[in-house]
Amino acid sequence: MHIPIPQVETLSDILPEEPLLMMGAGPVPIPEAVALANGIVINHLGETMARVVHQIKSMAGYIFQTASPWVVGVAGPGSAAMEMAVANLVWKDTRVLSICNGFFSSRLAEMAARSGGKVEKLMVPEGESVRLDDIRLALEQLQPEIITIVQGETSNTTHNHQLAEIGRLVKEHGGILIVDAVCTLSTMPLQMDEWQIDAVITGGQKGLSSIPGVSLVAFSELAWARISQRPAVMPQWTLDARLATNFWHKASYHYTAPVSGLLALHEAMRLVCKETLPLRFERHLSCSKALQAGIQALGLSLYVKPEHRLNSVVGIALPENLSAKAVCKHISDNYRVEIAGSFGPSIVRIGQMGEQCRAHNLFRALHALGCTFKDLGVSVDVAKAMAELENALQRSKSSIALT
Ligand SMILES: *Cc1c(COP(=O)(O)O)cnc(C)c1O
């Protein structure tokens, strides 16, 4: 016995007495029903789990807007779902075009290269949406078999808003389109079938307002046909989508499923269906626009121009003498609100995903943000910002439940 018992604190010593409000780029606050479900463990191969999985798949059909049966889950972060989509569809010498707007879209390119693909990157200028003409040219020149793109680039808050047109272009060139919708799914329209998308990736902890660690991928029939005809089995056993169908389609064993996380995801998805997608999109849009108006009324600037801007995560440009780290620490220590820095540009980011889009959370976050800048010596008008937020919310339709 050389290794002594460590002295550890209890969680109640470590965690703050009152939880911090999670207004960063994920994870986001979860509804009570999701938290309760996450505390339950059941048999992962029993009849109850089979019913839960069946319902998750049918709710995924609605939320992804696809009739494809090829929905599979993965025990892992959004990145595991990204890797599941990429590694199943890309192998040695597969021609891949990766549209790179920033950190996460470049991660897709990295994964494709590690899977053996010949990857060409289409680098989109910082803070902009990809242009259709640039994609058209790249498709003509490279004839890629696989194209990867993000709907929302969370890292710098840009939005590729022409996915329908991009889907059509890709099909004209016979390609397979992989879309990362980790931060955007259920916060804004995404029509997998109508837009001819072949793989949609999502995580739990962002738009869906579930817990991190359980993620979903939906494959089209075309993508599934490619997966079924792979020249060799893929090296990653856990991420093999065909093996995943053992659990997701045959109620049998692949690996021990993350039962609690799946129950939580079920509840999160049930709440999306209950709200309905149109009303959920409207809630997200109204809240994000109102928050953006409030931030601008403070006297601050948004990082991305309106035509390229993502609404699911709002990026705020920082004055030159201020670091994201200082802002995030101050707002957390003094106002008990968590916001995010960034992996590149000098911005702070406030999420507008799932439960973050509630009026009371907006008021608290905007007030905390304004006071933080004021405390740090930036001249901002907090009262004007709060009034602007209220006015903007008033202007949005009264039919949506913002509380
Ligand atoms: C957060 C995010 C990811 C990665 O999700 P993890 O759960 O952190 O692995 C990937 N893509 C986008 C667009 C994201 O916002």
The ligand as an ORCA input file, in Angstrom:
! r2SCAN-3c Opt
* xyz 0 1
  C     -19.352     22.470    -30.034
  C     -19.201     22.142    -31.448
  C     -18.541     20.975    -31.870
  C     -17.838     20.048    -30.928
  O     -18.668     19.519    -29.944
  P     -17.977     18.816    -28.676
  O     -19.149     18.266    -27.927
  O     -17.222     19.866    -27.965
  O     -17.081     17.757    -29.213
  C     -18.459     20.739    -33.212
  N     -18.999     21.562    -34.104
  C     -19.632     22.682    -33.752
  C     -20.208     23.571    -34.810
  C     -19.764     23.012    -32.411
  O     -20.399     24.131    -32.058
*
